Structure formats: C-alpha cells, structure tokens
Amino acid sequence: MKLDACIGWLHALRIYTHPRVLGMLVLGFSAGLPLLLVLGTLSFWLREAGIDRTTIGHLSWVGLAYGFKWAWAPLVDRMPLPLLTRWLGRRRAWLFLSQLLIGGALIGMANTDPAGDLSRVVIFALIVAFASATQDIALDAYRIEAVALRLQGAMAATYQAGYRLAMILASAGVLWIAAAFDVSPGEYSALSWQIAYLFMAGCMLIGVIATLIIREPDVPVGQSAIVDEIQVKVALAGLHPDGLPARLLAWLYGAMIAPFRDFIVRYGYHALLILALIAMYRISDVVMGIMSNPFYVDMGYTKDEVATISKVYGVLMTILGAGIGGVLIAKTGVIRTLFLGAVLSAATNLLFVWLAGRGHDVGGLIFTISADNLSAGIASAAFVTYLSGLTHTAYSATQYALFSSIMLLLPKFIAGFSGEFVDAYGYAVFFTGTALLGVPVLLLVWKVGQIDHAGSVKNNLRKE
C-alpha cells in the first residue's frame, strides 16, 4: 500500500516535466522582476534615503495599478497592436510592448535620487507598475490558454518559481549591488541604488528574449464571444449589421461587457461569494508586506542580512512551498489546499510579533522567514489555480485581470495606512492585526468550497 502511495506521488510530480510547464519558469521570471522594484525593495531604498514611514506607506498605493488592471484588460484581450500583433500574435505583442516600457521606466528610476526628487521617482514607478500590470494581463491569459485544467496547478507552481527567482534578483540582488557600491557602509548612497536599478533595467531583456522565443497559444477568440457580437448586431435596429457603427459596438460589447456577463451567468448569486473570497484571500500577506522592509531596517538588520535571509533563502522557501502546493492540488484538490494556505498565511504573521520582541536576532529571522514564506508559496499556488479555473478561454485575459485586480484592491488600500498604524501602535500590534485579518478568509473558503464548480469550469480551459 505504501509503495502504491509513493508511486502515486511520483506520478504526480511528473507534471513538472511538461514543456509548457517548464517554460513558465522564464515567463514567471519576467513577471516577477518589476513588482518589488516599485514596492518592497523601493521601500528599503526610500527608508535609507530618509523618507518617513507614513510617506512610504502612502507610496505603496503605486501598487494599486495592479488592482485596476481590469479597466484596460479588455483592450489587451482583444485589441491588436499595429505591426506587433501581426508579427508576434495576440498575447506576445502586448508582452513585448509592456516589457520595453518597464525597462525604460526602470532606467528613469535609476537616474533619480528620491532624497532630492521623490515626485520623479513616483512617476517612473507608476509607469513601471502600469506596464507590469499590462504584462501580467497578457501573461496570465497565455498561461490559462496554454494547457488543460489538470496542468494548471503545475503551471501555477512553476510560474511562482520563476516569479520568485526574479524576486530574489529584484530584492537580494539589488541589496547586494547597493551594498557593494556603498561609498561609506552604514551611510546613504544614492549612487549605489541607482547602479542597482540600472542593472535591473538590463535584466528585463530576459523577458523580451523569452517573448520572442515562445509560441503563441493556439486559442482564437472564443465562439461565445462571436455569438455575443452577432447578438448585439441583431439588436442594433436601425444600423446596418455590416456597417462600421454596428461592428464597433459589437466589438465593444464582446470585449468589455461579455466577459463580466459570462462570469455572472455561470455562477449566479454565488459570484458575490466568490468575489468576496478573491478580495480577502491574500489580505494578511499583502498588508503586512509593505512594512516588512522598514521593519528590518528599524530592527537593525543590514542589507546583506536581509538580502541573504529574506530575499534569497526566503524566496527559495516560497518556491518550495509553491511546489508542495502544486502537488497538494493534484492529490487533494484546490479547495483543501486553499484552506490550508489561508490558515498558514494568517498564523505565520504572529511569528513577526515574536520577532519584534527579540530585536536584531538572525536566528529568529531565519525561523520566521522559513515558516512565513513556505506558507505563502502553498497559498499562492492554490489561489492562482483557483482563479485560473474560474476563467473562460473566450475572455481569459479580461476575467483573470478582474479577479487578480479584486485580489489586490482592498489589501493595497489598507496597506497604504500601515506606516501610520505602526507609528501609532508599534510593530507587534500591527503584525497581530494582520494575522486577525486572515480569520474571515477561512469562513469564505469553507463557504466557497460548498459551491459546485464542476459545471461552471467545464471546458473553460483548452483540452490538450
């Protein structure tokens, strides 16, 4: 019996050898590189530059660009780009454009000192965030369309692996480079940070090359979208069905209204419950994450310590957690893994309360980062898989952008006040509060688990 169980687990692990699953490592890297450069790592830079915690908290609202990407997702989903779409295809054209914008804006950040011109840094950070969100829209659509539903857990895990490897580079790599070029260690050096960000801009070439190499998914605009457009044409009484006004309105309906209508029709009143879970699931981690780097600085950890423990070792633990999550999904299902991830994500935030009372404790930091990042990896793999199963291939980019936007809006908004909260009540109370924010999530996962998703997600994802 034990031998059969081992064979079963080994067979489950074979999903990671699928070519498209392996390819998500590089694509995930391209998606993961910009995020911390305008959020986590940037907060470390700003704190060293003497920017106060309240301002750092407010500047985290730059990340709301990811929360509103649903607004332009229909354009990314359906609108062709001149020359690029004909050359690269529907998904790759938008990937290519967004990656060029990210690289250019990072060069702009690299040539600016926030201590002297904070507004300019914010403008370039906003460009990076919007371009990065656009890249996510196109890449999420590619990931959903590339493989069947049974492989989505593995796709999510390898995507997370590539994403987290990029985060090592965008966090630990930046800190190491900045530390190496510090003129006077222990003192603020704008030049060292600027060199580090310029190097990150060059690393976006990895994403550009990957986009030029990968093959466009063989998924055209779905039949349901075509039917929607025909229905609109019929309804446009008084307009010639082949005229430009009728065709334009039909396209707008198929691109901007049909994706949301499709989700509501498939899930009915359960859609509100699903959206509530999406809005709350990552709230503990996102709210806490904004203050993590200021916390390390205030606790006296050096850039090298943070880079090695939190940004390298911690990310490797997240990758391990994502891999475990992918296997758990294959063996036990999405909902059970989703619930486990929610429990662990909230509980491990309490370890930061313990760490806050110990001050500069490298051993305590290693233990805390191990538990927190492992749980985050499990939760992320489960959540990405769950969101992927909710989408329809006719509207994959728009619908996934809607879900991932809802995931970020509330947490990012609350996180914007995290600096003020820490100033008023301290780190221990703040971390306790972030753990308590995860309690309602458990009830939502339980309730959503009672919904029959089988009929709703059937045939949503392309079969191999």
Secondary structure, DSSP 8 states (H G I E B T S, - for coil): -HHHHHHHHHHHHGGGGSHHHHHHHHHHHHHHHHHHHTTHHHHHHHHHTT--HHHHHHHGGGGHHHHTGGGTHHHHHH---TTHHHHH-HHHHHHHHHHHHHHHHHHHHHT--TTT-HHHHHHHHHHHHHHHHHHHHHHHHHHHHHS-GGGHHHHHHHHHHHHHHHHHIIIIIHHHHHHHT-SSTTS--HHHHHHHHHHHHHHHHHHHHHHHHS---S--S-HHHHHHHHHHHHH-TTS-TTSHHHHHHHHHIIIIIHHHHHHHHHHTTHHHHHHHHHHHTTHHHHHHHTTHHHHHHHTT--HHHIIIIIIIIHHHHHHHHHHHHHHHHHHH-HHHHHHHHHHHHHHHTHHHHHHHTT-S-HHHHHHHHHHHHHHHHHHHHHHHHHHHHH--GGGHHHHHHHHHHHHHHHHHHHHTTHHHHHHHH-HHHHHHHHHHTTHHHHHHHHHHTTS--HHHHTTTS---
